[in-house]
Amino acid sequence: MEGEGKREERKWAITWEGFVQELKKAGCIAAPMVAVSVLQYLLQVVSVIIVGHLGALALSSAAIATSITNVTGFSLLVCLLILSLFKFFFL
């Protein structure tokens, strides 16, 4: 009976190889999400850079519009998504 208990403890022991294997699995799942986030951020940066060639007023306008869009527009869309998922799963 004691041998089985030790076997169970050994089964759940964390090894470096197991950690690396799990990290690779998590990385494969997370890599596309990280890439999308970076590309969405770069899209806004490129837009501001391009508008910067038009002049200071256009650059400041684009920067303010980007900031307002980030704070209000995307936050509102995420809020609506969360509310619709809540309604779908819990009501």
Backbone as a chain_set.jsonl record, in Angstrom:
{"seq": "MEGEGKREERKWAITWEGFVQELKKAGCIAAPMVAVSVLQYLLQVVSVIIVGHLGALALSSAAIATSITNVTGFSLLVCLLILSLFKFFFL", "coords": {"N": [[0.822, -1.187, 0.0], [1.988, 1.211, 0.735], [3.805, 1.569, -1.316], [2.212, 2.252, -3.481], [1.317, 4.776, -2.72], [3.691, 6.246, -2.753], [4.229, 6.046, -5.435], [2.14, 7.557, -6.488], [2.818, 10.087, -5.47], [5.201, 10.495, -6.804], [4.287, 10.557, -9.389], [3.069, 13.04, -9.589], [5.126, 14.782, -9.273], [6.965, 17.682, -10.107], [8.974, 18.176, -12.815], [11.819, 19.521, -14.56], [11.774, 18.956, -17.278], [9.074, 18.325, -17.661], [7.953, 20.784, -17.037], [8.971, 22.403, -19.096], [7.786, 21.157, -21.28], [5.036, 21.651, -20.799], [5.13, 24.43, -20.918], [5.748, 24.804, -23.603], [3.403, 23.814, -24.771], [1.509, 25.67, -23.783], [2.575, 27.943, -24.93], [2.181, 27.456, -27.654], [-0.562, 27.692, -27.785], [-0.955, 30.316, -26.921], [0.557, 31.927, -28.621], [-0.68, 32.75, -31.17], [-2.624, 34.551, -30.173], [-1.063, 36.503, -28.963], [0.309, 37.436, -31.199], [-1.808, 38.579, -32.69], [-2.609, 40.652, -30.973], [-0.296, 42.26, -30.95], [-0.147, 42.952, -33.664], [-2.552, 44.4, -33.978], [-1.992, 46.592, -32.352], [0.217, 47.622, -33.753], [-1.004, 48.369, -36.129], [-2.424, 50.692, -35.466], [-0.258, 52.281, -34.713], [1.163, 52.51, -37.116], [-0.725, 53.881, -38.625], [-0.786, 56.36, -37.303], [1.853, 57.152, -37.743], [1.892, 57.445, -40.537], [0.0, 59.489, -40.874], [1.384, 61.448, -39.591], [3.096, 62.501, -41.464], [1.579, 64.354, -42.76], [1.336, 66.633, -41.232], [1.518, 68.629, -38.189], [-0.967, 69.223, -36.985], [-2.683, 67.304, -38.104], [-1.422, 65.015, -37.151], [-1.707, 65.274, -34.344], [-4.482, 65.195, -34.211], [-5.043, 62.604, -35.183], [-3.753, 61.1, -33.213], [-5.232, 61.732, -30.918], [-7.749, 60.781, -31.727], [-7.184, 58.058, -31.982], [-6.59, 57.423, -29.331], [-9.061, 57.982, -28.063], [-10.657, 56.136, -29.395], [-9.511, 53.737, -28.514], [-10.035, 53.825, -25.748], [-12.844, 54.234, -25.454], [-14.358, 53.034, -27.647], [-13.391, 50.314, -28.169], [-13.492, 49.297, -25.599], [-16.206, 49.465, -25.065], [-17.197, 47.66, -26.968], [-16.062, 45.272, -26.032], [-17.311, 45.113, -23.552], [-19.998, 44.797, -24.365], [-19.761, 42.329, -25.63], [-19.075, 40.67, -23.472], [-21.387, 40.938, -21.913], [-23.3, 39.817, -23.639], [-22.372, 37.199, -23.808], [-22.671, 36.45, -21.135], [-25.448, 36.589, -20.911], [-26.139, 34.587, -22.716], [-25.056, 32.239, -21.553], [-25.946, 32.168, -18.872], [-28.578, 33.034, -18.562]], "CA": [[0.0, 0.0, 0.0], [2.862, 2.372, 0.781], [4.428, 1.717, -2.624], [1.284, 2.969, -4.347], [1.324, 6.177, -2.307], [4.908, 6.854, -3.274], [4.087, 6.119, -6.88], [1.274, 8.698, -6.763], [3.585, 11.303, -5.231], [6.188, 10.629, -7.872], [3.562, 10.883, -10.612], [2.743, 14.458, -9.594], [6.322, 15.593, -9.072], [7.237, 18.583, -11.224], [10.35, 18.1, -13.3], [12.154, 20.578, -15.511], [11.304, 18.53, -18.605], [7.622, 18.478, -17.676], [7.67, 22.209, -17.068], [9.265, 22.894, -20.446], [6.768, 20.598, -22.172], [3.805, 22.412, -20.582], [5.364, 25.776, -21.409], [5.629, 24.747, -25.065], [1.978, 23.678, -25.095], [0.863, 26.951, -23.525], [3.085, 28.876, -25.926], [1.512, 27.194, -28.936], [-1.927, 28.209, -27.693], [-0.947, 31.755, -26.698], [1.294, 32.656, -29.659], [-1.558, 33.484, -32.09], [-3.275, 35.67, -29.494], [-0.042, 37.54, -28.796], [0.556, 38.008, -32.527], [-2.95, 39.436, -33.048], [-2.543, 41.862, -30.147], [0.809, 43.09, -31.429], [-0.504, 43.493, -34.978], [-3.563, 45.438, -33.792], [-1.304, 47.773, -31.844], [1.045, 48.164, -34.821], [-1.875, 49.006, -37.113], [-2.665, 52.055, -35.005], [1.007, 53.015, -34.75], [1.454, 52.819, -38.521], [-1.657, 54.934, -39.039], [-0.327, 57.633, -36.747], [3.097, 57.508, -38.435], [1.549, 57.915, -41.882], [-0.66, 60.78, -40.741], [2.398, 62.392, -39.152], [3.698, 63.147, -42.631], [0.692, 65.416, -43.231], [1.534, 67.844, -40.443], [1.359, 68.528, -36.737], [-2.387, 69.213, -36.638], [-3.22, 65.992, -38.472], [-0.831, 64.043, -36.239], [-2.364, 65.375, -33.039], [-5.874, 64.731, -34.375], [-5.036, 61.144, -35.284], [-3.368, 60.546, -31.917], [-6.385, 61.862, -30.023], [-8.783, 59.856, -32.209], [-6.751, 56.697, -31.633], [-6.754, 57.273, -27.879], [-10.495, 57.911, -27.757], [-11.138, 54.847, -29.904], [-9.05, 52.679, -27.612], [-10.666, 53.891, -24.437], [-14.303, 54.112, -25.48], [-14.909, 52.117, -28.64], [-13.047, 48.912, -27.954], [-13.991, 48.916, -24.278], [-17.644, 49.27, -25.202], [-17.413, 46.409, -27.684], [-15.728, 44.168, -25.135], [-18.383, 45.058, -22.561], [-21.168, 44.192, -25.005], [-19.463, 40.911, -25.844], [-19.168, 39.982, -22.181], [-22.799, 40.889, -21.518], [-24.019, 38.863, -24.477], [-21.963, 35.855, -23.383], [-23.31, 36.211, -19.846], [-26.863, 36.32, -21.174], [-26.236, 33.298, -23.41], [-24.711, 31.098, -20.708], [-26.53, 32.154, -17.546], [-30.0, 33.396, -18.509]], "C": [[0.867, 1.253, 0.0], [3.518, 2.63, -0.571], [3.535, 2.476, -3.589], [1.244, 4.454, -4.004], [2.549, 6.904, -2.818], [4.832, 7.011, -4.782], [3.215, 7.312, -7.265], [2.03, 10.011, -6.56], [4.57, 11.551, -6.357], [5.514, 11.024, -9.183], [3.309, 12.387, -10.709], [3.952, 15.351, -9.352], [6.589, 16.436, -10.317], [8.707, 18.483, -11.582], [10.576, 19.235, -14.296], [11.637, 20.226, -16.901], [9.79, 18.679, -18.726], [7.205, 19.937, -17.75], [7.88, 22.781, -18.462], [8.215, 22.399, -21.431], [5.444, 21.363, -22.028], [3.943, 23.844, -21.081], [5.261, 25.835, -22.922], [4.168, 24.632, -25.493], [1.241, 24.998, -24.906], [1.315, 27.995, -24.538], [2.433, 28.693, -27.279], [0.079, 27.725, -28.929], [-1.913, 29.738, -27.643], [-0.303, 32.546, -27.831], [0.374, 33.377, -30.653], [-2.243, 34.677, -31.437], [-2.296, 36.825, -29.293], [0.222, 38.22, -30.131], [-0.573, 38.953, -32.945], [-2.91, 40.736, -32.252], [-1.455, 42.805, -30.629], [0.461, 43.726, -32.773], [-1.585, 44.565, -34.884], [-2.932, 46.72, -33.272], [-0.482, 48.424, -32.957], [0.215, 48.837, -35.91], [-2.155, 50.458, -36.725], [-1.388, 52.885, -35.057], [1.344, 53.419, -36.179], [0.524, 53.918, -39.028], [-1.205, 56.3, -38.542], [0.958, 58.078, -37.438], [2.802, 58.074, -39.822], [0.903, 59.294, -41.82], [0.342, 61.848, -40.301], [3.084, 63.11, -40.299], [2.84, 64.295, -43.16], [0.861, 66.712, -42.458], [1.227, 67.621, -38.978], [-0.11, 68.442, -36.329], [-3.016, 67.856, -36.951], [-2.69, 64.911, -37.531], [-1.515, 64.088, -34.88], [-3.812, 64.902, -33.111], [-5.947, 63.216, -34.431], [-4.673, 60.497, -33.96], [-4.521, 60.616, -30.925], [-7.495, 60.902, -30.438], [-8.442, 58.412, -31.856], [-6.94, 56.445, -30.146], [-8.222, 57.133, -27.498], [-11.079, 56.587, -28.225], [-10.735, 53.715, -28.982], [-9.828, 52.668, -26.319], [-12.159, 53.607, -24.518], [-14.791, 53.006, -26.408], [-14.631, 50.662, -28.352], [-13.532, 48.426, -26.596], [-15.491, 48.653, -24.326], [-17.952, 47.955, -25.921], [-17.114, 45.195, -26.809], [-16.812, 44.008, -24.077], [-19.636, 44.409, -23.147], [-20.961, 42.709, -25.259], [-19.611, 40.13, -24.552], [-20.617, 39.87, -21.736], [-23.588, 39.887, -22.352], [-23.636, 37.43, -24.129], [-22.593, 35.488, -22.049], [-24.778, 35.843, -20.039], [-27.04, 34.937, -21.796], [-26.034, 32.129, -22.458], [-25.519, 31.04, -19.411], [-28.014, 32.519, -17.502], [-30.815, 32.531, -19.434]], "O": [[0.534, 2.242, -0.652], [3.761, 3.781, -0.933], [4.019, 3.248, -4.417], [1.149, 5.297, -4.897], [2.459, 8.047, -3.266], [5.316, 7.997, -5.337], [3.501, 8.001, -8.244], [1.907, 10.936, -7.363], [4.748, 12.684, -6.804], [6.1, 11.741, -9.993], [3.335, 12.946, -11.805], [3.802, 16.567, -9.238], [6.452, 15.956, -11.443], [9.577, 18.687, -10.735], [9.625, 19.827, -14.806], [11.126, 21.087, -17.617], [9.282, 19.106, -19.763], [6.241, 20.29, -18.429], [7.059, 23.557, -18.95], [7.799, 23.141, -22.321], [4.806, 21.686, -23.03], [2.987, 24.413, -21.608], [4.743, 26.807, -23.471], [3.744, 25.27, -26.456], [0.448, 25.401, -25.757], [0.523, 28.839, -24.957], [2.161, 29.67, -27.976], [-0.428, 28.158, -29.964], [-2.764, 30.385, -28.253], [-0.593, 33.732, -27.985], [0.634, 34.541, -30.959], [-2.426, 35.711, -32.08], [-2.666, 37.99, -29.438], [0.345, 39.444, -30.193], [-0.309, 40.02, -33.498], [-3.154, 41.808, -32.805], [-1.668, 44.015, -30.708], [0.742, 44.904, -32.996], [-1.545, 45.542, -35.631], [-3.296, 47.814, -33.704], [-0.484, 49.648, -33.089], [0.684, 49.779, -36.549], [-2.121, 51.348, -37.575], [-1.43, 54.064, -35.408], [1.764, 54.55, -36.423], [0.952, 54.792, -39.782], [-1.241, 57.28, -39.285], [1.135, 59.269, -37.692], [3.398, 59.07, -40.23], [1.224, 60.169, -42.624], [0.163, 63.027, -40.609], [3.6, 64.214, -40.121], [3.326, 65.124, -43.93], [0.558, 67.785, -42.981], [0.74, 66.562, -38.58], [-0.461, 67.677, -35.431], [-3.79, 67.326, -36.154], [-3.425, 63.996, -37.158], [-1.863, 63.045, -34.326], [-4.311, 64.279, -32.173], [-6.813, 62.61, -33.8], [-5.224, 59.453, -33.612], [-4.76, 59.668, -30.177], [-8.117, 60.274, -29.581], [-9.319, 57.637, -31.474], [-7.398, 55.374, -29.747], [-8.582, 56.265, -26.702], [-11.901, 55.986, -27.533], [-11.538, 52.826, -28.701], [-10.236, 51.607, -25.845], [-12.682, 52.819, -23.729], [-15.556, 52.136, -25.991], [-15.56, 49.855, -28.299], [-13.937, 47.272, -26.456], [-15.983, 47.718, -23.693], [-18.862, 47.225, -25.527], [-17.842, 44.204, -26.849], [-17.19, 42.885, -23.743], [-20.263, 43.57, -22.5], [-21.894, 41.919, -25.118], [-20.204, 39.052, -24.536], [-21.035, 38.825, -21.236], [-24.451, 39.184, -21.826], [-24.486, 36.54, -24.152], [-23.005, 34.345, -21.849], [-25.285, 34.91, -19.416], [-27.968, 34.205, -21.452], [-26.755, 31.134, -22.538], [-25.755, 29.946, -18.897], [-28.649, 32.32, -16.467], [-32.032, 32.695, -19.519]]}, "num_chains": 1, "name": "protein.A"}
